[in-house]
Amino acid sequence: MADAPLAPNLATPSPDEDEGPLYIARKAIYPQAVKGHFRTIKWIVLAVTLGIYYFLPFIRWDRGPNAPGQAILVDFTNNRFYFFFIEIWPQEVYYLTGLLILASLALFLMNAVAGRLWCGYLCPQTVWTDLFYSIERLIEGEKRDRIRREKEGRKLEIFSLRLLKHAIWLLIAWWTGGAWVLYFADAPTLVKELATFQAPMIAYIWIGILTFTTYTFAGFMREQVCTYMCPWPRIQAALTDEYALNVTYRYDRGEPRGSMKKNQALRDAGLPAGDCVDCNQCVAVCPTGVDIRQGLQLDCIQCGLCIDACDNVMAKIGRPTRLIAYDTEMNVRARMEGRPEVRRIVRPRTLLYLGLIALVGAVMAGALGLRERLDLSVLHDRNPMFVRLSDGSIRNAYTIRVGNKHLDDRRFALTVTGVDVAKLDIVGGEIDAQGRAILVVKPDQTLEARVLVSASADGLASSTNLLFTLTDLAGGETAHASDHFKAP
């Protein structure tokens, strides 16, 4: 008899059938508190990162007269970005490109070493959600405490606790938005203006926007931001390899799982038994509700809290810790097959990322160290290319642009070499006793002027190289630009 055809995996529903929801309804997650090595690391990272974010605008940095005294400042008024001793001008936006490249490479390096380290410890969404969770547990208690209140019908107490929780959440969110705008103006001054309602309206608008987004993302959306909104989990999955360490359930040790009494009975009988006692503590503490025993999942942010929870249980039942640990699927299979483990943190991929980070960083540091605070450009007049004067000499005209990136007025001297200059003139300017053109440029301004260069016609070639040299009379800094002197 012929074999019956296999049934298709998916059947087309009839019009009368209920197709069900297009999207899975969100299951509320209330992760339990846990103590351990990785929880301590997360507390330290949270304190350091939030401390930097909230208080960095108030750090002072002396840049001299006429310069802002804030260490980190995005100064839209004067078109500058200050980062301690570094000062970036609008035309140097390529430094922002370099910083983005460095950030991307650092993210790739973290992924190559230990998966989603960024997501689990450093991502702002993770940090603020962690803070909001801790406030929630501090005020309302663990999940079992909330369930007990619901069962006992203590509605007034529930309402009071929730009101207090949301008030603190809003205060943190407001402080978050307020701290952000302090990076765009002098922090102490803006704080005073905000308190007296004299700050620009745009400051209040941005504080309101960031308060709303922080309150919504960290208080309500939480793991949904990581699972559905953030593109990095998808990108990270494509970039990872078999040597990257990830939070892994070591099923070679844990299976077959069962209750502690059942597993102990199996061991006493000489039968195989796993260390996992199916307590579900790894799931209970997970901020995204993941069961790590099902393998790597898109929802898992690799925070390591399940490792702490499992270690605590293993210590109580007298079994070795690190049933869940930073490991690789490759090593789990190697142990099951009796092969040695392979750990390769240093490998071509990580060396490539480190090399690129060092290269980009060196290029940016070199560009910062070699850049000039003066700009000089020269443009030769095209019509006419030259003029013959009544005394037989040849005159060429040029348009020069001088940029002063200092924060005070500067006097510059312009000289020209390359031909035997008979006369140097500057329209609307002065010529000093040494025959140099003197220009005064205001701070953070560009000055455009016309310069006339005359030379004897004797022995002149049809085109001669000219070098324009601009010298800062105060500091001696120089800038150069080249062009040509045209003659018949």
KELUM-426591 format. One record per residue (C-alpha): x, y, z. Coordinates in steps of 0.05 Angstrom, whole numbers, plus 5000, padded with zeros to 4 digits. Layout:
# KELUM-426591
<firo px="X" py="Y" pz="Z"/>
...
END
This chain:
# KELUM-426591
<firo px="5000" py="5000" pz="5000"/>
<firo px="5027" py="5069" pz="4982"/>
<firo px="5048" py="5115" pz="5038"/>
<firo px="4998" py="5168" pz="5056"/>
<firo px="5020" py="5238" pz="5038"/>
<firo px="5047" py="5280" pz="5095"/>
<firo px="5000" py="5333" pz="5121"/>
<firo px="5022" py="5404" pz="5107"/>
<firo px="5051" py="5443" pz="5165"/>
<firo px="5004" py="5502" pz="5151"/>
<firo px="4933" py="5496" pz="5130"/>
<firo px="4893" py="5551" pz="5098"/>
<firo px="4838" py="5569" pz="5147"/>
<firo px="4767" py="5572" pz="5123"/>
<firo px="4732" py="5639" pz="5125"/>
<firo px="4693" py="5616" pz="5186"/>
<firo px="4755" py="5597" pz="5226"/>
<firo px="4786" py="5645" pz="5276"/>
<firo px="4856" py="5663" pz="5253"/>
<firo px="4876" py="5689" pz="5321"/>
<firo px="4915" py="5753" pz="5337"/>
<firo px="4969" py="5778" pz="5291"/>
<firo px="5013" py="5797" pz="5349"/>
<firo px="5028" py="5763" pz="5415"/>
<firo px="4999" py="5800" pz="5474"/>
<firo px="5051" py="5827" pz="5521"/>
<firo px="5061" py="5787" pz="5585"/>
<firo px="5077" py="5832" pz="5643"/>
<firo px="5146" py="5818" pz="5673"/>
<firo px="5164" py="5830" pz="5746"/>
<firo px="5235" py="5806" pz="5754"/>
<firo px="5256" py="5787" pz="5824"/>
<firo px="5316" py="5819" pz="5859"/>
<firo px="5379" py="5777" pz="5861"/>
<firo px="5447" py="5783" pz="5893"/>
<firo px="5512" py="5761" pz="5862"/>
<firo px="5574" py="5777" pz="5822"/>
<firo px="5540" py="5803" pz="5759"/>
<firo px="5487" py="5840" pz="5798"/>
<firo px="5543" py="5877" pz="5834"/>
<firo px="5576" py="5895" pz="5768"/>
<firo px="5509" py="5922" pz="5742"/>
<firo px="5500" py="5965" pz="5805"/>
<firo px="5570" py="5994" pz="5795"/>
<firo px="5559" py="6008" pz="5721"/>
<firo px="5491" py="6040" pz="5737"/>
<firo px="5521" py="6085" pz="5790"/>
<firo px="5580" py="6106" pz="5747"/>
<firo px="5542" py="6118" pz="5683"/>
<firo px="5485" py="6156" pz="5714"/>
<firo px="5533" py="6196" pz="5757"/>
<firo px="5572" py="6216" pz="5695"/>
<firo px="5509" py="6234" pz="5657"/>
<firo px="5476" py="6275" pz="5712"/>
<firo px="5536" py="6312" pz="5741"/>
<firo px="5585" py="6320" pz="5682"/>
<firo px="5555" py="6386" pz="5659"/>
<firo px="5575" py="6418" pz="5725"/>
<firo px="5649" py="6403" pz="5717"/>
<firo px="5689" py="6466" pz="5702"/>
<firo px="5748" py="6474" pz="5654"/>
<firo px="5790" py="6538" pz="5648"/>
<firo px="5801" py="6556" pz="5575"/>
<firo px="5822" py="6627" pz="5587"/>
<firo px="5786" py="6693" pz="5575"/>
<firo px="5725" py="6697" pz="5530"/>
<firo px="5718" py="6621" pz="5531"/>
<firo px="5663" py="6581" pz="5566"/>
<firo px="5684" py="6547" pz="5630"/>
<firo px="5643" py="6483" pz="5623"/>
<firo px="5683" py="6420" pz="5611"/>
<firo px="5633" py="6390" pz="5561"/>
<firo px="5591" py="6438" pz="5521"/>
<firo px="5555" py="6438" pz="5455"/>
<firo px="5556" py="6513" pz="5441"/>
<firo px="5507" py="6527" pz="5385"/>
<firo px="5514" py="6602" pz="5395"/>
<firo px="5587" py="6602" pz="5376"/>
<firo px="5585" py="6539" pz="5333"/>
<firo px="5633" py="6499" pz="5376"/>
<firo px="5636" py="6434" pz="5414"/>
<firo px="5681" py="6432" pz="5476"/>
<firo px="5706" py="6368" pz="5508"/>
<firo px="5755" py="6387" pz="5563"/>
<firo px="5818" py="6410" pz="5526"/>
<firo px="5790" py="6392" pz="5457"/>
<firo px="5753" py="6445" pz="5416"/>
<firo px="5716" py="6425" pz="5353"/>
<firo px="5692" py="6474" pz="5300"/>
<firo px="5634" py="6464" pz="5251"/>
<firo px="5680" py="6451" pz="5192"/>
<firo px="5711" py="6394" pz="5232"/>
<firo px="5648" py="6351" pz="5232"/>
<firo px="5691" py="6294" pz="5207"/>
<firo px="5713" py="6284" pz="5279"/>
<firo px="5640" py="6265" pz="5294"/>
<firo px="5645" py="6214" pz="5238"/>
<firo px="5709" py="6187" pz="5270"/>
<firo px="5675" py="6181" pz="5338"/>
<firo px="5617" py="6143" pz="5308"/>
<firo px="5665" py="6095" pz="5273"/>
<firo px="5702" py="6084" pz="5339"/>
<firo px="5637" py="6071" pz="5375"/>
<firo px="5616" py="6021" pz="5322"/>
<firo px="5682" py="5984" pz="5325"/>
<firo px="5680" py="5982" pz="5401"/>
<firo px="5610" py="5952" pz="5396"/>
<firo px="5634" py="5900" pz="5346"/>
<firo px="5693" py="5884" pz="5392"/>
<firo px="5648" py="5874" pz="5452"/>
<firo px="5603" py="5829" pz="5410"/>
<firo px="5663" py="5787" pz="5387"/>
<firo px="5687" py="5778" pz="5459"/>
<firo px="5623" py="5767" pz="5498"/>
<firo px="5560" py="5778" pz="5458"/>
<firo px="5513" py="5832" pz="5479"/>
<firo px="5555" py="5864" pz="5534"/>
<firo px="5529" py="5932" pz="5512"/>
<firo px="5457" py="5911" pz="5518"/>
<firo px="5465" py="5878" pz="5586"/>
<firo px="5506" py="5931" pz="5622"/>
<firo px="5516" py="5997" pz="5585"/>
<firo px="5455" py="6011" pz="5541"/>
<firo px="5416" py="6072" pz="5567"/>
<firo px="5351" py="6033" pz="5561"/>
<firo px="5380" py="5978" pz="5605"/>
<firo px="5409" py="6026" pz="5656"/>
<firo px="5346" py="6068" pz="5665"/>
<firo px="5300" py="6007" pz="5664"/>
<firo px="5343" py="5975" pz="5718"/>
<firo px="5337" py="6038" pz="5759"/>
<firo px="5261" py="6040" pz="5751"/>
<firo px="5256" py="5966" pz="5769"/>
<firo px="5296" py="5979" pz="5833"/>
<firo px="5250" py="6037" pz="5852"/>
<firo px="5189" py="5993" pz="5839"/>
<firo px="5215" py="5937" pz="5882"/>
<firo px="5236" py="5985" pz="5937"/>
<firo px="5166" py="6015" pz="5942"/>
<firo px="5119" py="5958" pz="5922"/>
<firo px="5162" py="5898" pz="5941"/>
<firo px="5171" py="5835" pz="5901"/>
<firo px="5117" py="5804" pz="5857"/>
<firo px="5090" py="5760" pz="5913"/>
<firo px="5080" py="5821" pz="5957"/>
<firo px="5038" py="5855" pz="5903"/>
<firo px="4997" py="5792" pz="5892"/>
<firo px="4983" py="5787" pz="5967"/>
<firo px="4958" py="5859" pz="5970"/>
<firo px="4913" py="5846" pz="5911"/>
<firo px="4884" py="5784" pz="5943"/>
<firo px="4874" py="5820" pz="6009"/>
<firo px="4839" py="5877" pz="5974"/>
<firo px="4883" py="5932" pz="6004"/>
<firo px="4864" py="5981" pz="5948"/>
<firo px="4882" py="6045" pz="5985"/>
<firo px="4952" py="6019" pz="6002"/>
<firo px="4961" py="5995" pz="5930"/>
<firo px="4940" py="6063" pz="5903"/>
<firo px="4986" py="6101" pz="5951"/>
<firo px="5046" py="6058" pz="5935"/>
<firo px="5035" py="6064" pz="5860"/>
<firo px="5025" py="6139" pz="5865"/>
<firo px="5091" py="6145" pz="5902"/>
<firo px="5127" py="6100" pz="5852"/>
<firo px="5103" py="6140" pz="5792"/>
<firo px="5120" py="6205" pz="5826"/>
<firo px="5192" py="6182" pz="5836"/>
<firo px="5194" py="6155" pz="5765"/>
<firo px="5171" py="6223" pz="5738"/>
<firo px="5223" py="6258" pz="5781"/>
<firo px="5279" py="6214" pz="5753"/>
<firo px="5253" py="6224" pz="5682"/>
<firo px="5249" py="6299" pz="5692"/>
<firo px="5320" py="6300" pz="5720"/>
<firo px="5342" py="6260" pz="5659"/>
<firo px="5312" py="6310" pz="5611"/>
<firo px="5339" py="6369" pz="5651"/>
<firo px="5409" py="6340" pz="5652"/>
<firo px="5408" py="6332" pz="5576"/>
<firo px="5395" py="6406" pz="5562"/>
<firo px="5452" py="6426" pz="5609"/>
<firo px="5501" py="6400" pz="5558"/>
<firo px="5479" py="6456" pz="5510"/>
<firo px="5487" py="6516" pz="5556"/>
<firo px="5525" py="6537" pz="5618"/>
<firo px="5497" py="6489" pz="5669"/>
<firo px="5494" py="6532" pz="5733"/>
<firo px="5465" py="6591" pz="5694"/>
<firo px="5413" py="6548" pz="5659"/>
<firo px="5392" py="6514" pz="5724"/>
<firo px="5379" py="6583" pz="5754"/>
<firo px="5340" py="6605" pz="5692"/>
<firo px="5299" py="6541" pz="5692"/>
<firo px="5282" py="6549" pz="5766"/>
<firo px="5260" py="6622" pz="5756"/>
<firo px="5223" py="6606" pz="5691"/>
<firo px="5269" py="6651" pz="5651"/>
<firo px="5301" py="6597" pz="5607"/>
<firo px="5288" py="6593" pz="5532"/>
<firo px="5224" py="6557" pz="5514"/>
<firo px="5263" py="6506" pz="5473"/>
<firo px="5295" py="6482" pz="5538"/>
<firo px="5228" py="6468" pz="5570"/>
<firo px="5203" py="6433" pz="5507"/>
<firo px="5263" py="6386" pz="5505"/>
<firo px="5259" py="6372" pz="5579"/>
<firo px="5186" py="6354" pz="5569"/>
<firo px="5201" py="6308" pz="5509"/>
<firo px="5258" py="6271" pz="5546"/>
<firo px="5217" py="6266" pz="5609"/>
<firo px="5161" py="6233" pz="5571"/>
<firo px="5206" py="6185" pz="5532"/>
<firo px="5246" py="6164" pz="5594"/>
<firo px="5183" py="6153" pz="5635"/>
<firo px="5150" py="6113" pz="5579"/>
<firo px="5209" py="6071" pz="5557"/>
<firo px="5237" py="6054" pz="5625"/>
<firo px="5172" py="6052" pz="5664"/>
<firo px="5125" py="6017" pz="5615"/>
<firo px="5156" py="5992" pz="5550"/>
<firo px="5218" py="5964" pz="5583"/>
<firo px="5238" py="5898" pz="5549"/>
<firo px="5194" py="5914" pz="5488"/>
<firo px="5245" py="5968" pz="5469"/>
<firo px="5300" py="5915" pz="5468"/>
<firo px="5258" py="5862" pz="5433"/>
<firo px="5220" py="5901" pz="5381"/>
<firo px="5248" py="5971" pz="5373"/>
<firo px="5323" py="5962" pz="5377"/>
<firo px="5359" py="5938" pz="5313"/>
<firo px="5422" py="5916" pz="5349"/>
<firo px="5399" py="5845" pz="5369"/>
<firo px="5388" py="5829" pz="5295"/>
<firo px="5455" py="5860" pz="5274"/>
<firo px="5491" py="5826" pz="5331"/>
<firo px="5463" py="5758" pz="5312"/>
<firo px="5493" py="5767" pz="5242"/>
<firo px="5561" py="5789" pz="5268"/>
<firo px="5574" py="5738" pz="5322"/>
<firo px="5614" py="5674" pz="5313"/>
<firo px="5623" py="5608" pz="5350"/>
<firo px="5678" py="5635" pz="5395"/>
<firo px="5639" py="5693" pz="5424"/>
<firo px="5621" py="5681" pz="5497"/>
<firo px="5547" py="5685" pz="5513"/>
<firo px="5504" py="5671" pz="5574"/>
<firo px="5495" py="5596" pz="5565"/>
<firo px="5457" py="5541" pz="5601"/>
<firo px="5506" py="5484" pz="5605"/>
<firo px="5457" py="5429" pz="5589"/>
<firo px="5514" py="5378" pz="5590"/>
<firo px="5512" py="5388" pz="5666"/>
<firo px="5439" py="5407" pz="5675"/>
<firo px="5402" py="5352" pz="5638"/>
<firo px="5363" py="5312" pz="5652"/>
<firo px="5332" py="5363" pz="5699"/>
<firo px="5285" py="5347" pz="5755"/>
<firo px="5269" py="5363" pz="5828"/>
<firo px="5325" py="5360" pz="5878"/>
<firo px="5297" py="5297" pz="5911"/>
<firo px="5286" py="5262" pz="5844"/>
<firo px="5356" py="5278" pz="5819"/>
<firo px="5387" py="5256" pz="5884"/>
<firo px="5350" py="5190" pz="5881"/>
<firo px="5376" py="5180" pz="5810"/>
<firo px="5447" py="5193" pz="5833"/>
<firo px="5439" py="5145" pz="5892"/>
<firo px="5416" py="5092" pz="5843"/>
<firo px="5476" py="5105" pz="5798"/>
<firo px="5433" py="5134" pz="5743"/>
<firo px="5448" py="5199" pz="5705"/>
<firo px="5418" py="5262" pz="5735"/>
<firo px="5427" py="5335" pz="5719"/>
<firo px="5443" py="5392" pz="5766"/>
<firo px="5383" py="5434" pz="5744"/>
<firo px="5328" py="5426" pz="5796"/>
<firo px="5276" py="5463" pz="5753"/>
<firo px="5268" py="5518" pz="5804"/>
<firo px="5257" py="5571" pz="5750"/>
<firo px="5297" py="5623" pz="5788"/>
<firo px="5335" py="5639" pz="5724"/>
<firo px="5269" py="5659" pz="5692"/>
<firo px="5243" py="5695" pz="5754"/>
<firo px="5302" py="5745" pz="5755"/>
<firo px="5306" py="5756" pz="5679"/>
<firo px="5286" py="5828" pz="5660"/>
<firo px="5260" py="5804" pz="5593"/>
<firo px="5227" py="5740" pz="5617"/>
<firo px="5273" py="5692" pz="5579"/>
<firo px="5284" py="5619" pz="5598"/>
<firo px="5358" py="5613" pz="5583"/>
<firo px="5352" py="5537" pz="5585"/>
<firo px="5319" py="5540" pz="5517"/>
<firo px="5384" py="5567" pz="5486"/>
<firo px="5404" py="5634" pz="5458"/>
<firo px="5344" py="5678" pz="5443"/>
<firo px="5333" py="5746" pz="5412"/>
<firo px="5301" py="5772" pz="5476"/>
<firo px="5362" py="5756" pz="5519"/>
<firo px="5404" py="5818" pz="5534"/>
<firo px="5461" py="5777" pz="5565"/>
<firo px="5458" py="5814" pz="5632"/>
<firo px="5482" py="5753" pz="5672"/>
<firo px="5429" py="5759" pz="5727"/>
<firo px="5406" py="5687" pz="5713"/>
<firo px="5478" py="5665" pz="5728"/>
<firo px="5473" py="5697" pz="5798"/>
<firo px="5405" py="5666" pz="5811"/>
<firo px="5429" py="5596" pz="5790"/>
<firo px="5494" py="5602" pz="5829"/>
<firo px="5454" py="5619" pz="5892"/>
<firo px="5411" py="5557" pz="5883"/>
<firo px="5471" py="5512" pz="5868"/>
<firo px="5506" py="5537" pz="5931"/>
<firo px="5445" py="5520" pz="5973"/>
<firo px="5438" py="5449" pz="5947"/>
<firo px="5513" py="5435" pz="5949"/>
<firo px="5525" py="5431" pz="5874"/>
<firo px="5580" py="5467" pz="5835"/>
<firo px="5563" py="5537" pz="5812"/>
<firo px="5563" py="5563" pz="5740"/>
<firo px="5510" py="5516" pz="5713"/>
<firo px="5493" py="5579" pz="5674"/>
<firo px="5555" py="5617" pz="5653"/>
<firo px="5589" py="5657" pz="5598"/>
<firo px="5606" py="5600" pz="5551"/>
<firo px="5597" py="5576" pz="5480"/>
<firo px="5553" py="5523" pz="5449"/>
<firo px="5616" py="5495" pz="5418"/>
<firo px="5647" py="5482" pz="5487"/>
<firo px="5583" py="5450" pz="5513"/>
<firo px="5584" py="5400" pz="5456"/>
<firo px="5659" py="5389" pz="5465"/>
<firo px="5649" py="5370" pz="5538"/>
<firo px="5594" py="5322" pz="5519"/>
<firo px="5639" py="5289" pz="5468"/>
<firo px="5699" py="5287" pz="5513"/>
<firo px="5739" py="5338" pz="5473"/>
<firo px="5778" py="5395" pz="5504"/>
<firo px="5746" py="5464" pz="5509"/>
<firo px="5768" py="5520" pz="5463"/>
<firo px="5769" py="5592" pz="5487"/>
<firo px="5797" py="5642" pz="5437"/>
<firo px="5786" py="5713" pz="5460"/>
<firo px="5847" py="5735" pz="5419"/>
<firo px="5833" py="5714" pz="5347"/>
<firo px="5836" py="5748" pz="5279"/>
<firo px="5767" py="5780" pz="5288"/>
<firo px="5783" py="5813" pz="5354"/>
<firo px="5853" py="5833" pz="5331"/>
<firo px="5823" py="5865" pz="5269"/>
<firo px="5774" py="5906" pz="5311"/>
<firo px="5830" py="5927" pz="5359"/>
<firo px="5875" py="5947" pz="5301"/>
<firo px="5820" py="5988" pz="5268"/>
<firo px="5804" py="6023" pz="5334"/>
<firo px="5878" py="6039" pz="5344"/>
<firo px="5884" py="6064" pz="5272"/>
<firo px="5823" py="6109" pz="5273"/>
<firo px="5841" py="6135" pz="5342"/>
<firo px="5913" py="6150" pz="5320"/>
<firo px="5888" py="6186" pz="5257"/>
<firo px="5840" py="6229" pz="5298"/>
<firo px="5893" py="6244" pz="5351"/>
<firo px="5943" py="6263" pz="5297"/>
<firo px="5892" py="6308" pz="5262"/>
<firo px="5876" py="6342" pz="5328"/>
<firo px="5950" py="6352" pz="5344"/>
<firo px="5969" py="6380" pz="5276"/>
<firo px="5909" py="6424" pz="5261"/>
<firo px="5917" py="6499" pz="5256"/>
<firo px="5875" py="6554" pz="5287"/>
<firo px="5884" py="6598" pz="5226"/>
<firo px="5853" py="6589" pz="5157"/>
<firo px="5880" py="6621" pz="5095"/>
<firo px="5854" py="6612" pz="5024"/>
<firo px="5873" py="6650" pz="4961"/>
<firo px="5834" py="6657" pz="4896"/>
<firo px="5865" py="6689" pz="4834"/>
<firo px="5823" py="6738" pz="4793"/>
<firo px="5805" py="6706" pz="4727"/>
<firo px="5786" py="6767" pz="4686"/>
<firo px="5834" py="6798" pz="4674"/>
<firo px="5889" py="6749" pz="4693"/>
<firo px="5939" py="6806" pz="4697"/>
<firo px="5944" py="6881" pz="4685"/>
<firo px="6004" py="6918" pz="4656"/>
<firo px="6015" py="6983" pz="4693"/>
<firo px="6040" py="7049" pz="4665"/>
<firo px="6110" py="7037" pz="4692"/>
<firo px="6114" py="6970" pz="4654"/>
<firo px="6105" py="6926" pz="4716"/>
<firo px="6054" py="6870" pz="4720"/>
<firo px="5999" py="6868" pz="4771"/>
<firo px="5957" py="6807" pz="4793"/>
<firo px="5896" py="6811" pz="4837"/>
<firo px="5874" py="6759" pz="4889"/>
<firo px="5817" py="6749" pz="4937"/>
<firo px="5840" py="6722" pz="5004"/>
<firo px="5799" py="6694" pz="5061"/>
<firo px="5827" py="6692" pz="5132"/>
<firo px="5793" py="6652" pz="5186"/>
<firo px="5807" py="6668" pz="5259"/>
<firo px="5788" py="6609" pz="5304"/>
<firo px="5812" py="6644" pz="5368"/>
<firo px="5765" py="6674" pz="5418"/>
<firo px="5795" py="6745" pz="5414"/>
<firo px="5813" py="6796" pz="5361"/>
<firo px="5877" py="6779" pz="5324"/>
<firo px="5924" py="6820" pz="5280"/>
<firo px="5957" py="6784" pz="5222"/>
<firo px="6012" py="6802" pz="5175"/>
<firo px="6009" py="6777" pz="5102"/>
<firo px="6072" py="6768" pz="5060"/>
<firo px="6083" py="6741" pz="4990"/>
<firo px="6144" py="6705" pz="4964"/>
<firo px="6160" py="6673" pz="4897"/>
<firo px="6171" py="6735" pz="4854"/>
<firo px="6209" py="6799" pz="4864"/>
<firo px="6150" py="6837" pz="4891"/>
<firo px="6153" py="6910" pz="4873"/>
<firo px="6091" py="6928" pz="4912"/>
<firo px="6039" py="6894" pz="4956"/>
<firo px="5972" py="6929" pz="4967"/>
<firo px="5909" py="6909" pz="5004"/>
<firo px="5844" py="6943" pz="4988"/>
<firo px="5816" py="6977" pz="5050"/>
<firo px="5875" py="6954" pz="5093"/>
<firo px="5942" py="6979" pz="5117"/>
<firo px="6013" py="6964" pz="5097"/>
<firo px="6065" py="6968" pz="5152"/>
<firo px="6136" py="6995" pz="5147"/>
<firo px="6162" py="6926" pz="5127"/>
<firo px="6115" py="6923" pz="5068"/>
<firo px="6069" py="6871" pz="5099"/>
<firo px="5993" py="6875" pz="5093"/>
<firo px="5961" py="6880" pz="5161"/>
<firo px="5892" py="6848" pz="5174"/>
<firo px="5850" py="6850" pz="5237"/>
<firo px="5801" py="6793" pz="5244"/>
<firo px="5748" py="6788" pz="5298"/>
<firo px="5741" py="6726" pz="5341"/>
<firo px="5711" py="6665" pz="5306"/>
<firo px="5703" py="6705" pz="5242"/>
<firo px="5725" py="6701" pz="5170"/>
<firo px="5752" py="6763" pz="5135"/>
<firo px="5753" py="6770" pz="5059"/>
<firo px="5799" py="6821" pz="5026"/>
<firo px="5829" py="6838" pz="4958"/>
<firo px="5904" py="6836" pz="4952"/>
<firo px="5943" py="6867" pz="4894"/>
<firo px="6013" py="6841" pz="4878"/>
<firo px="6057" py="6879" pz="4829"/>
<firo px="6124" py="6856" pz="4801"/>
<firo px="6174" py="6879" pz="4749"/>
<firo px="6162" py="6849" pz="4680"/>
<firo px="6236" py="6835" pz="4671"/>
<firo px="6251" py="6761" pz="4670"/>
<firo px="6180" py="6741" pz="4690"/>
<firo px="6154" py="6674" pz="4665"/>
<firo px="6082" py="6667" pz="4641"/>
<firo px="6066" py="6632" pz="4707"/>
<firo px="6105" py="6635" pz="4772"/>
<firo px="6089" py="6601" pz="4837"/>
<firo px="6071" py="6647" pz="4894"/>
<firo px="6069" py="6631" pz="4969"/>
<firo px="6023" py="6672" pz="5014"/>
<firo px="6043" py="6670" pz="5087"/>
<firo px="5997" py="6694" pz="5143"/>
<firo px="6030" py="6706" pz="5211"/>
<firo px="5994" py="6717" pz="5277"/>
<firo px="6029" py="6778" pz="5306"/>
<firo px="6011" py="6757" pz="5377"/>
<firo px="6029" py="6684" pz="5379"/>
<firo px="6072" py="6674" pz="5317"/>
<firo px="6026" py="6620" pz="5288"/>
<firo px="6029" py="6617" pz="5212"/>
<firo px="5985" py="6592" pz="5155"/>
<firo px="6004" py="6584" pz="5082"/>
<firo px="5968" py="6583" pz="5015"/>
<firo px="5997" py="6580" pz="4944"/>
<firo px="5975" py="6607" pz="4877"/>
<firo px="6007" py="6632" pz="4812"/>
<firo px="6031" py="6700" pz="4786"/>
<firo px="6010" py="6709" pz="4714"/>
<firo px="6048" py="6750" pz="4663"/>
<firo px="6049" py="6758" pz="4587"/>
END
